[in-house]
Amino acid sequence: MLSGVTLEGGGARSGEGRPSRTELKPRSLQSQIGILCPVCDAQVDLPMGGVKALTIDHLAVNDVMLESLRGEGQGLVCDLCNDREVEKRCQTCKANLCHFCCQAHRRQKKTTYHTMVDLKDLKGYSRIGKPILCPVHPAEELRLFCEFCDRPVCRDCVVGEHREHPCDFTSNVIHKHGDSVRELLKGTQPHVEALEEALAQINIMNSALQKRVEAVAADVQTFSEGYIKAIEEHRDKLLKQLEDIRIQKENSLQLQKAQLEQLLADMRTGVEFTEHLLTSGSDLEILITKGVVVERLRKLNKVQYSARPGVNDKIRFCPQEKAGQCHGYEIYGTINTKEVDPAKCVLQGEDLHRAQEKQTASFTLLCKDAAGEIMGRGGDNIQVAVLPKDKKDSPVRPMVQDNKDGTYYISYTPKEPGVYTVWVCVKEQHVQGSPFTVTVRRKHRPHPGVFHCCTFCSSGGQKTARCACGGTMPGGYLGCGHGHKGHPGRPHWSCCGKFNEKSECTWTGGQSASRSLLRTVAL
């Protein structure tokens, strides 16, 4: 009757007292404060109506009632008189009745033929929940679902506040809404397996860390026996350092483990509650609880976590490495947990702050540890970005070459002149001097002329040969000559007059130049 249609009240006239379709808005409860769930520690927004306005867990109510029945019904009172203890239950009305109300129930014409069951006969039941009544119209049972407001409603709601909303029976819409919850559940379940695997890796790494620490401690003990007081003191220092490393790494692992365990517990709680709801809940109960469940699963699916241990077991004892002096004795042996320190890494090279368009520029990254010592090995995670200042959405692709000795050769080829910003990061942290700017100039223009002492010498005495320096000689010579007018007195380029042999040519050429310059040829 209601499938796929909009129910309207019969007593209202068209156009009177009825909001238009564009004016319809779903009724929502605005939260004012948040409360924490005692089970999963999730924050729940408290509606304007307070605790009474929160979504009721009807599955839990059913479980409580079942537990009460298993205890001989102690604590249950009659649903009609709210005074006497329950003796029977009307299976038709889903109501718990005392002896007096049960007799009255059978005397009434409408309920004469209702099925009555003793409480002791209900102990094997899995569901004995009451009909779920409308909070606005307590005499009506919630049998319909308003698609516009996304909540169950009763018959009186449909002809009242929801009279122009699309409504349908809960049995007709449960498939669509139940499937959406199941899809979210499918996305949540794989996280449980991933978290379990991550915790297993944490336990394995913790065991490996313990074994490695014990092995290094044994090495330290053996090595320190050869030296009396000095070595014993050095041994104690090494063991203290090793213990600090173990504590630091173990604390990191334990912290990560605790975070993953809490997240796994939250995931399991969400999954188990949702599975219980979908398998044991009625259509109406699923629809009532759907909003809370969907919101919780979505939040859980967005949680970021690392499935790998946050630390490693790279602890090594180096007995041949010098450790300085102790009481005048040269001692050896250090604990090595060498890791690159971005703050100590430096950049080297002539092309750090200059480059030319369409030509490869390069520099070197020298990686060091926290003590400022060269790493001596490669394999670090190096990130480089070259961004034009005016076109940050068009980065230049850099190349990083690992030299396997703690140095990295970095190169890039800018396509256009301008100012570029270069980022160099190790372990997602900037190194010394990063970020820095690079001025990319236009491509070097070669000289079309000749670098000569004078035009007369470079051209072999040709009168028509000219020079950019502007010098001339008597006798009709258009170019410069030693000691004559306009000669600069030093070697220079015939095309532009520059004195630096390795400079960039500035001659623009063309007929518009103030003076036509002919290229001279060195004899």
GUGU-490991 format. One record per residue: residue in one letter; y, x negated, z of N, C-alpha, C in turn. Coordinates in steps of 0.02 Angstrom, whole numbers, plus 50000, padded with zeros to 5 digits. Atoms other than C-alpha are relative to their C-alpha. Example, Ala and Ser with C-alpha at 12.3 -4.5 7.8 and 13.67 -1.06 7.14 Angstrom:
! residues 2
a499414995550000497754938550390500604995550000s499415004249997499474931650357500555003950037
This chain:
! residues 523
m499394995850000500005000050000500634995750000l499415004149993501194986050043499974993749957s500105006350034500504972449931500494999249942g499555001850054501844964349823500595004649993v499444995450006503154977649858500474999050058t499515000149947504704979249965500025006750034l500004993649964504614992450100500705002050018e499344997349983506135003450128499925005950046g500024994249955506535016250262500145006449963g499914993750035506405034150210500635003650020g499434996249977507885040050312500664997349977a499375003050021509205028450238500155001849928r499804998450068510185033450084500214993749964s499855005850040510435021149943500744998550003g499305002150000512025011149963500335000850067e499694998949935512345016450144499624996350054g500315003449943512035005350295499464995149981r500545004450024510974993650191500324993849968p499715006050029511444975450154499714998749931s500235001750067511334969449975499514994250003r500505005350003509984956949919500314993250014t499675006549991511244942549917500234999050072e499765000649931511754946450097499444999050050l500565000649953510004945450170499914992950021k500115006749973509744930550282499445000450051p500534999949949508194926150384500284998850068r499765000849932508444927850569499684993850030s500255006249971508264910950654500304999250069l499775001349932508424905450833500304993050003q499665006449997509694891650856499824996550066s500195003849940509084878150974500604997250035q499465002849960510194872451115499784993750035i500245005949965509144860351214499284998749978g500685001850017507484851251189499594998750062i500475001449945505974850251302499434995849973l500555004450021504524837851297499335003350014c500684997449991502734843251271499634995550049p500365004349952501684837151420499374997049972v500625002650029500194833851305500144994349952c499875005150051500884824351155500684996850005d499345003049989502634820151219500485001349942a499564998350055503414828151064500575004450026q499424995949980505144835851080499985006749964v500004993350028505214854651053500685003150014d499354996849991506854863651023499915006750036l500034993849962507114877651149500455005249968p499594995050034507704893651062500525003050047m499484996749962509174904051117499705004650053g500314995649952507974915951204499654996550057g500315003849946507334902051316499254999249990v500725001250004505514898751357499625006149974k500354993950023505024916951324500025000749925a499944999450073505594914951143499574994949963l500445004950033504394900451109499405003549970t500594997250031502904903550996499415000250048i500564999349953501424910151096499364997349969d500655002550023499764900951080499475005250019h500474994649985498624916051068499294997450007l500665002949991497094904851053499914997850073a500045002149930497494897651224499945006050046v500054993949959497744915151295499295002749999n500694997750006496034919951229499534995650041d500435004549961495254904351307500075001350075v499894998649929496054908251475499645006450021m500334993749983495384925851470499244999150003l500715001450000493634919551427499804996350064e500145003649938493694907451574500015004750060s499964995249945494214921651688499385004550001l500604995950003492744932151627499394996250025r500565004149977491534917951660500014999350076g499955000149927492184918151839499975006950030e500114993149976491634936351862500645004149996g499404996050010493324942651805500514999650054q499525000649945494254936851959500684998049972g499325001450022496124937051930500235004549944l499804995550054496104949551786500155006950030v499804993449977497014965951817500005004749941c500034994850051496954982151722500624999949956d499445000150047498024982551564500415006450003l499644993749998498525000651597500395000850065c499654998849936498925001751783500294993650029n499755006549975499224983051813499924999550076d500074999949927498554985751988499294998050021r500695001149978496644986052004499664994749957e500385005150036495374973151952499615003149941v500324997650061494554974551782499255000650011e500724999049999492784981651767499705000549930k500254999050067492604986251585500544998249948r499545001550055493384982651417499875004849943c500054995650057493744994851277500014995849936q500055004050060493154986451117500435002849944t499594996950053494144998651011500744998450011c499295001349984495824996651099500134992750017k499925006949978495494978551150500374999750066a499644999749937496064983251325499504999250058n500395000949939495394977951496500185005650050l499874994149960495204992951611499654999650067c500314999349934494864996251795499555006249999h500474994349997493605009351851500375006649991f499624993750004494915023151871500275001149929c499714999350067495785019751704499455000849947c500554999350047494095018451618499785007349997q500184992950000493655036251673500535004249965a499454996350033495365042451619499984998849925h500045001750071495115033551453499485004349965r500534996150031493515043051420500155007550000r499834992949997494255059851469500495002049946q499504998450052495645058551339499655001249933k500324998050063495215066751174500014994449948k499935005250052495855052351067499554994050014t500375006149983494855039051161499315001550027t500644998149971493295048651208499434995849973y500565003450032492175039751085500114992449993h499895007350002492875022151112499424996550034t500565003949972491575008751151500244996150061m499845003449938491635002451330499454995050017v500485005449987490804985951380500154997250069d499915003249935490524978551554500234992849990l499745006850006491414962051585499434994849998k500545004949998489774953051623499664999449932d500315000250066489174957551448500444996349949l499545003350045490684948651371500004992450006k499975007249987490304931251438499774995849941g500235003850057489414925951280500455000549939y499544999150057490864931251168500444993849992s499535005650012491984918251086500715002549993r499324997250006493464929951059500015006950031i499904993349971494054944451164500745001450006g499284999549993495914943251135500265007149993k499664993550004497094957851152500345000749933p499584999150060498004965651006500684996750011i499355003549995499584955850971500545005149983l499494994850008501044967650995500664997049980c499345002150023502774966850922500464998950060p499545001149943504054958951042500605004849999v499434995450006505394970950976499775007250013h500274993349990504294986550974499324999350035p500625001549962502984983951113499445004949989a500534995150010502024999651067499654999049933e500285001050067501664993350890499664993349995e500375006350010500394980250839500264996449938l499785004050057500884966050723499454999849947r500504999750053499944969650562500274997749933l499675001750063501204964850426500334993250005f499675006550003502054948850371500595000449953c499395000050041503854947350309500064993249966e499965006350037503914934250172500714997250002f499305002450000505814933350177500164996550066c499865002949934505914929850365499454995250022d500555004549985504244920550366499735001150071r500284998649934503554929550520499665006949998p500344993549997502394943950567500475005550026v499594994349979503154961250591499535006150009c500384993849992502584978750640500265005449953r499794994650044502764995550553500735001950013d499314998149985504384999550645500494994749975c499565005450026505124982650595500115000949925v499964999450073504734986150412500495005549981v499544994550017505695002650413500684999150033g499365001349966507084995150519500344993849973e499645006150017507764977650515499754996849935h500305003350058506584971950375499885004949943r500174994850047506664987350268500094998049927e499915002350069507264978150111499674993349988h500345006550007506204962650139499315001149969p500684999650027504594959350042499494999050056c500495000349947503184963050166499315001849973d500694998650020501294963550152499564999350061f500465000649945499764964950263499804992750010t500185006949984499264948950352499384997849963s500625001850035497544949350270500134998349927n499855001450071498364948650098500384993549990v499595006050008499514933750131499704993950035i500275005649961498404923050244499754994449955h500275005250044497624914150095500544995149978k499465004550023499274907350030500254995550056h499735004049945499944901850198499484995550032g500535004249973498274895550261499874993949957d500115005750045498064884750106500544994750008s499455005049991499774876550134499894995950063v500145003849938499274871950312499424995349989r500575004350014497614865150250500204993949959e499765005750040498504854150122500344994850044l499685004749953499574846650260499484996650043l500535003049958498014843950364499634994649962k500335005250039497194834450221500404993649998g499595006050000498674822650218500034996550067t499975003049933498584819750405499354996650019q500655002649980496714816450423499894992749981p500115007150016496704799750327500364995350047h499645004449953497974792850451499574998450061v500425001249942496704794850590499524994249986e500465005450017495454783650499500384993449995a499625006250006496814771050458500204997250068l499815002349934497384770250638499404997350039e500605002649967495604768150701499834993149974e500145006550029495354753850579500514994850024a499485004749976497014746050633499854997850072l500175001749931496484746850816499404995350003a500585004650002494824738650772500224993049981q499745006650019495774724550686500384996850058i499645002749942496864722750840499504997050050n500505002549953495324720850950499674993649975i500295006150029494564708150830500474994150006m499515005449996496164698150824500104997750072n499935001849930496324698751013499434995550023s500585004149983494564691851030500064993149968a499925006450034494914678350901500544995850034l499475003649965496514673750992499744996950065q500275002549937495594672051157499544994049987k500465005550015494244661151078500374993849977r499625005750025495514650350990500374996550057v499655002949943496514647851149499534996050043e500495003649960494954642751243499794993549966a500205006050037494464630451105500544994750004v499455004849998496184622451102500084997250071a499965002449931496204621451293499464994750013a500545004949991494524612251287500194993449967d499785006150034495224599951159500524996350040v499475003149960496734596951268499714996550061q500315003049941495644593751420499654993549982t500375006050021494544581251326500474994249984f499545005350021495994571651252500384997050059s499585002449944496944570451418499624995850051e500395003849951495504562251514500094992549992g499925007150011495864545051437500614996950032y499395002549968497544543351520500045002850071i500034998049929497744544151708500565004750017k499464995649977499364550851779500425002649943a499554997950054500414551051621499675005349957i500354995350043499104559851517499855006550037e500124993949962498684571951657500625004450002e499374996150001500504577051667500125003049931h499914997550068500574578551479499515005749986r500494994650008498984588951483500245006550031d499754994049967499744601051607500555003349960k499454997250040501264603051497499725003549938l500294996850060500184606651345499675006650017l500334993949979499164619551439500505005650016k499474995149985500734628051501500305002849936q499734997750064501414628651325499505004749965l500514995850031499764635651261499965006850034e500024993749963499754648851398500595004449981d499414996250021501514654051350499895003049931i500144997450067500964655651169499515005850003r500494994749993499454665851220500315006450027i499674994249970500504677251329500455003449949q499544997250049501794679451193499635003849946k500374996850054500524683351057499615006050027e500384994549971499444694051172500455005950017n499534994649985500954704051230500195003849937s499844996750064501404707251049499435004449977l500584996150021499644712951011499905006250044q500094994349955499544723851167500535005449988l499464995250014501224731851127499845003949936q500184996650062500664735550949499415004650010k500594995949986499004741951015500195006450035a499794994049962499844753751138500375004949954q499644995650046500984760451002499525003649952l500484996950045499534763350883499555005050036e500424995249962498474771451020500385006450013q499614994049987499884783351063500075004149936l499944996550064500134787450879499345003249981l500664997250015498264789950857499875006250043a500104994249957498224801551007500415005949976d499594994650027499664811450934499695002949937m500324997650062498784812250766499395004250016r500604996349984497154817750844500165006850030t499814993649969498004831050949500235004949947g499764995650054498884837850795499435002449956v500564998150044497304837450690499535004850034e500474995849964496174844950823500305007050012f499694993449989497424858850864500005004049935t499974996550064497644862950680499315002349977e500674998050019495784862750645499755005850042h500204994549956495484873850797500345006549980l499624994150021496834885650739499715003049936l500244997650065496154886750561499295002750004t500704997849996494334888750614499905005750049s500104995049948494524899650768500545005450002g499454995249995496174908450746499935005649950s499984994450046496394925350667500564998949949d499485000650051497484927950515500695000350032l499354999149968498904933850623500184994150045e499865005849955498724919750748500194993949961i499815005750043498774906950609500715000749975l499334998950027500334914750537500534999250055i499525000649945501174915550707500124992750017t499955007149978500814897250747500164995349943k499925004350059501034890850570500634995850001g499375003750001502854885850589499994993950044v500035005649953502564874950742499524994749974v500515004850024500994867050667500254996149940v499755003450061501794863350499500544994950018e499465004649981503324855450580499714993750034r500305005849965502224844550693499634995449952l500375004150048501094838750551500474996249953r499525003550043502584834650442500314994050035k499725005649962503344823950578499494994450007l500525005149993501694814950605499894996349935n500115003250065501494811650419500564995249981k499445004350016503204803450414500044993750044v499975005849953502854791050555499784993749963q500155006550030502884773050493499634995650050y500365004649957501634760650562499684994649957s500335005650034500854743950516499274999950020a500725000049988498974743450496499734992950011r500215006849990498924724550516500264997450066p499755003049938499064714250676500674996649989g499335002850007500854708850707500054992550011v500005007249989500374691050755499354997249971n500605003350024499084678350697499734995350053d500315004749953497934665850781500104992749978k499865006850025498724650450700500254995650058i499865004749946498644638950851499564993949989r500385006050017498134621050820500214994250045f499865005949960497994605550928499984993849955c499935005950043498584589550842499984993750044p500065005849954497914574450942500324993749973q499735006250028498594561450820500775000149994e499284999550007500384567450825500354997450062k499645002949944501604557850934500365005450041a499684995249955502234567251086500534996750044g499505003649960503474554251151499684995850054q500245004249945503294544651313499995004050065c500054997049934502754549851487499864994350050h500055005549952503034537551630499904993349965g500055006450036503214523651502499424999549953y500585000250043501614527651408500135004149936e499964996350063501594532451225499425005049998i500524994949999500664548851218499975003849934y500114996350062499954559151078499715006950018g500284993349992499454577151056500535005350009t499514994449996500484592751023499645006549982i500234993350020500184611351008500425002149940n499654998350062500614616950833499915007449983t499984993150024501074634850795500575000749950k499425000850044502274629650659500095006249956e499814994550043503134644250578500714998949976v499345001250029504624643950465500535003950039d499424996949966506304647750548500555000849949p499494999050052507514655750423500684996950020a499355002749979509004649950528500044992449990k500015007350010508464631750502499924998049927c500105001650071508104632850316500674998849966v499385001950033509414624950202499915000349925l499984999850073509914626150020500324993749974q499755006350028510214610749912500035000749924g499965000150073510764607749733500725000449975e499335000150029512274605449619500205006949974d499854993450030512134623149548500055005650052l499974994949948512324632049715500585004849987h499404995850006514074638449677500305000049930r499744999950068514274635949490499425000949951a500494998950052513364641049333500375001949936q499724998050064513644644849150499575005549970e500364994450029513174660349054499464997749952k500585001150044511484660448965499714993050008q500305006549985511054643649044499685000350069t500374999749938509774641249182500344995950054a499735003449941510504636949352499444999750052s500555000949953509394630349491500254996750064f499885003449936509384624749672499344999950038t500625000949961508104620249805500085002850070l500034997549932507634629049966499554995450041l500385004449955507064617250105499845003850064c500204996049943506064626650237499854995550060k500115003849938506044620450418499785004950054d500214995949944505324626450581500575000550051a499484999049950506264630950740500274993550027a499775006549976506364612450788500404996249947g499635003350053507224608250623499584995249959e500435004450038505714599150553499755003449937i500224997350063505154601150374499295002850007m500644996749993503684613050360499434995949972g500525004250030502704601450245499455004049966r500494995750034501754616150170500375005949968g499704994250033502084631150059499695006450025g500314993649984501514649050058500445004950037d499564995349964503024657050142500255005549954n499754994250037503714673850089500744999049986i499305001450020505314669649994500255005749957q499694994850040506454683349929500694997649977v499375002250031507894679549810500275005749959a499664994850040509154691649735500654997149973v499385002250032510554687649612500345006149972l499664993750017511804701949598500694998749973p499315000550024513344702849487500475004050045k499534996849954514864707549591500225006849973d499754993850030515434721149469499445004449975k500564996150025513694726849414499404999050045k500535001149952512604727349569499355003549982d500604996650021511394739049482499644996349944s500305004050053510994725449352499864993050026p500125006649972510264710949452499684995349949v500315005250042509734694549371499334998250031r500675001549975507884690749385499944992650018p500085007149981507604674549485499274997949995m500675002950000506094663049477499944995450061v500115004149940505374655049636499354996049990q500585004350008504204640149620499844996550066d500225003049938503214634749773499754992949986n500205006950010503104615749778499454997750048k500555001349953501784616749917500154994650051d499815005249951502744604250024500575002350046g499464997449960503964615750112500655001049962t499414999050042505204615949967499835005049945y500094994950051505464629649838500554999249948y499535000850056506284627649667500195007049975i499764993450018507354642949629500464999449940s499595000250061508104646249457500155007149976y499814993650029508984660449366500454998749940t499605000750060509894663249201500485005849995p499524994550006511484673749209500175001449926k499874998150069511844683449049500755000549985e499294999050010513704686149075500404995850050p499575003649952515144676549155500255004750054g499744996049945515864682349320499784997150067v500185002149932515584681349508499355003550019y500664997549980513804683449571499894998650074t500215001049931513104685449747499264998450001v500695002249997511494676149785499745000850072w500334999149936510344681349928499364995950000v500635003749992508974669649989499745001550070c500284997949935507854676450128499304997350008v500685001949980506314669950218499795004750057k500244995149951505294682750315500535005450011e499504994650000506644695550270500614998350041q499415002249965507994685150356500364994849957h499605004750040509424675550274499914992950027v500005007049981509324656650273500714997750008q499325002749992510804645350309500375000449933g499584999750060512214648450185499885006149957s500144993950039511494664950123500285006150037p499895000250072512184675450049500614995749981f499445004150024513374664749943500195002349930t499764997850065514404667449787499964994349949v500045004850055514214658749619500475002449945t499554998450056515554658249485499674997849935v500325001450065514744659449314500544999849947r499505000950053515844652549176499685001249932r500244999050068515724655348991499634993849976k500425005550025514514644748893500424994249975h499635006150019515084626848864500094999649924r499855000550072515964624848696500014992649980p500015007050022515534608448608500624998349959h499435002450039516874598048524499814999549926p500145000850073516914599948333500294993549972g499685006250024517964584148319499614993850022v500305006349982517644566148363500404996950057f499675003549945518034556148520500184993049975h499795006250034519084541848451500594996750036c499405003549974520404528848489500625002249963c499444997350040521504535048345499715002749935t500234996950062521384544748182499904994849945f500045005150052521684529448074499324996450002c500635003649993520144520648144499405004449987s500594995750007518964535548150499925002849930s500054997250068519384541747973499964994649947g500025005350050519384524747890500644999449960g499355000850032521224525347850500205005749955q499804994450042521304542647769500675002850023k499334997549984523084549047761500005007350021t500004992849986522624567547768499665001750067a500344998649936521594566147930500525000950055r499534998349947522474573948077499654999850068c500275000149931522254573848267500395004950043a499704995049957522594586648402500534997150047c499505002949955523634574148501500705000449971g499354999150031525034576848375500324993649975g499715006450022525304558348337499984999249924t499975001550072525814552248161500184992649991m499815006950017526104535648073500435000049937p499595000650061527374529947943499564999149939g500365001050062526854529547763499615006149979g500334993850020526284547847753499345001450034y500614998749962524854546847879500135005950048l499924994049959524634563947960499674999550069g500345000949936523554557448103500314994450041c499715004849953523864546148252499744993049987g500215007050006523754527348261500244996250062h499835003949941523834514048397500744997849998g499315002349993525624510948456500505004149962h499534996050039526374524148344500185006450037k499704994149969527314540048383499465005350016g500434994649978526344553148484499314997950022h500675002149979524804542548517499964999750077p500034999749926524224545548699499844993450034g500145006549970523724527448725499324999350031r500675000249973521904531248771499545004049955p500464996250042520324537948687500045007550015h499934992849992520334556748658499625003549945w500344995950050519544570948561500505002049945s499564998350056520254573948387500105007549993c499964992850009519924592748397500465003550050c499594996649949520814597148560500444995250039g499575004949966521594580948625499794998350071k500205001549932520614580448790499764992850006f500175007049988520324563348868499294999150027n500685000549972518644567248953499495001249946e500484999550054517214564048835499505005750011k500494994949985516064576548925500325006750018s499644993849984517354590348938499825005549951e500104994250044517324607748860500585000549952c499464999750051518294610048698500415006350009t499544994349993519814621348709500335001949934w499704998450066520244621648523499755006849976t500184993250022520274639648461499835000249927g500155000250071520234635048276500345005649962g499714994750041520704646548132500654997949969q499385001450035522204646948017500615001650041s499434998149960523294654248154500234994450046a499805005549957523344637748247500654997049975s499355002850018525004629048252499944994049955r500095005850042524274614148167499274999749978s500685000450025522744612648055499704993350018l500335006249979521534600048128499384999049958l500595001750039520274591548014499544995750042r500485004049963518684584748090499944993149968t500055006950025518654565948074499304997450014v500675002949995517084555548056500054992950022a499995006949976516764539748155499634995549952l500315004850046516394525048043499484995850037
